[in-house]
Amino acid sequence: MDLNKVNTPYYNDYGTWIRRQFPYRVQKISIDAGFTCPNRDGRISTGGCIYCDNRTFNPSYCQRRLSVSAQLAEGKQFFAHKYPDMKYLAYFQAFTNTYAPIEQLKALYEEALAVEDIVGIVIGTRPDCVSDELLDYLAELNQRTFVLVEYGLESCNAATLQHINRGHTFEQSVSALERTHQRGLLTGAHIILGLPGEDAAESLRQAPILSQLPIDILKIHQMQIIRGTRLADEYEREPFHIYSVDEYIELIAQYIQRLRPDMVLERFVSQSPKELLIAPHWGLKNYEFTNKLVNYLKQNDIHQGQLVLRNSE
C-alpha cells in the first residue's frame, strides 16, 4: 500500500485523482535521459543542490546508459507481474528534463510516447529551464496525450534558495507555473519541508503562498540528509533540527489546512536507501507513514483547506 492507493476524505489524494484521468490503471516509469542541471554544469553554478543525490530516488531499471525506449521496456517488465493490464506514464525524472535544445527534447519525448502502452509523459524540471517555445510544443502535445510538467520549487524563501544552491529565484518559479498554466498544461510542484534555516513557522508561512499559485499537483517530502552531499558536511559541522515522525505529521496536518482544497497532494514523504541516509531514521515504510498521518487527521478532524475556507468566509 502507498499514498497513491489511499482514498481519504481528509485530503485531495493523487490516487483518487489519477484514477479519474484514465479508464485503466496507470503507473509511472522513471527515466534517466542523460540530462544535467545548470547548477551542476557551470552555466549557473556547480555541484548541484546541496542535498541532492539522484541515487536516492532512481529505481534499479532507470539507467542512463540505456535508451529511453529500453528503460521503459525494463520498467514495464518490472511492474508487469503486479498488473498485466497496466498502462504507463513515461516519467522524465532524473536531473533537469528540459535542459537541452528543443529538437533533442522533442525526439526524446516522442520516443517515449511511441512505446507500446505509454499513455502520457511527466516531465520533471526547474522553473528557469522552460522556454515559451517548449511550452507551446507541450501544449500541442497535450492535445493528443497526457502531459504533466513538474517543477522543483523546493522553497518560496529567497535566502533558502540561495543557501541550497538552487540557482533560480522564487519569482522564476511563479513565472514558470503561470506560463505553463496559461497553456492549459497540468502543473506539478515539489516542496521540501525542514530545509536548513526553515522552521515549522516558516513552512506554514509559505503554504498560503503556494496555495495562490496555479499548482495542480503538489509533492511534499521531509528533509533528508544524504551521505556524500554538501548538506551532509554542513550537518556534521553545524547540526540543524530534523523532524521526528510525530513532529512531521503535526506539521503536515497544519500545512495542508492552509492549502486550497482542490490542490492534489501526491505524496508527503520520500524514502532514501538506508545505506545513503544519515537522518532521519523513522523506520517506517511510506504506507505506514501515510496510515499514521490519516489516523492523526481523523483523530483531530483536520481537512485540507479548512483554514483557507474559514479565512474566506
Secondary structure, DSSP 4 states (H G I P E B T S, - for coil): --GGG---SSS-BHHHHHHHH-SS-EEEEEE--S---TTTBSSS-BS--TT--GGGT--TT--TTS-HHHHHHHHHHHHHTT-TT-EEEEEE-SS-TT-S-HHHHHHHHHHHHTSTTEEEEEEEE-TTS--HHHHHHHHHHTTTSEEEEEEEEE-S-HHHHHHTT--S-HHHHHHHHHHHHHTT-EEEEEEEES-TT--HHHHHHHHHHHHTS--SEEEEEE--EETTSHHHHHHHHS------HHHHHHHHHHHHHTS-TTSEEEES-----TTTEEE------HHHHHHHHHHHHHHTT--TTHHHHHHH-
